[in-house]
């Protein structure tokens, strides 16, 4: 399966040279996403509003990739103030509470002083499109490995 690039239409993507997300096989890697409303290129001052908008932006990228929050296995939260983290928990919990991906929160400086939160996710698509090796393939690999060990 060819690598597929997902765009949100943000002017940042073309200017900086990146994709909102990259789909490679069953993996979906969503770039660090801030609270900008990409349709208007505006951002709210409130950290919770930024968090909610960032999650909407991520949800849209995942949907374009044929995925969703249910497939997220890893999330990185980048925040300019650790004191703001707890106020974002309800929004984060709404998106990931049932999925409970591996997560990291870091306090960082972001590129634009208006940005207070950036969220990056990795998803592994599941379901009927997911490639699962057939038992024969698994058995063949095990036999091949055993043969190599004997040599």
Secondary structure as GFF3:
##gff-version 3
##sequence-region A 1 151
A	DSSP	beta_strand	4	6	.	.	.	ID=ss1
A	DSSP	alpha_helix	11	12	.	.	.	ID=ss2
A	DSSP	pi_helix	13	17	.	.	.	ID=ss3
A	DSSP	beta_strand	21	24	.	.	.	ID=ss4
A	DSSP	beta_strand	27	34	.	.	.	ID=ss5
A	DSSP	alpha_helix	47	64	.	.	.	ID=ss6
A	DSSP	three_ten_helix	69	71	.	.	.	ID=ss7
A	DSSP	beta_strand	72	79	.	.	.	ID=ss8
A	DSSP	three_ten_helix	82	84	.	.	.	ID=ss9
A	DSSP	alpha_helix	85	96	.	.	.	ID=ss10
A	DSSP	beta_strand	102	107	.	.	.	ID=ss11
A	DSSP	beta_strand	117	124	.	.	.	ID=ss12
A	DSSP	alpha_helix	135	150	.	.	.	ID=ss13
###
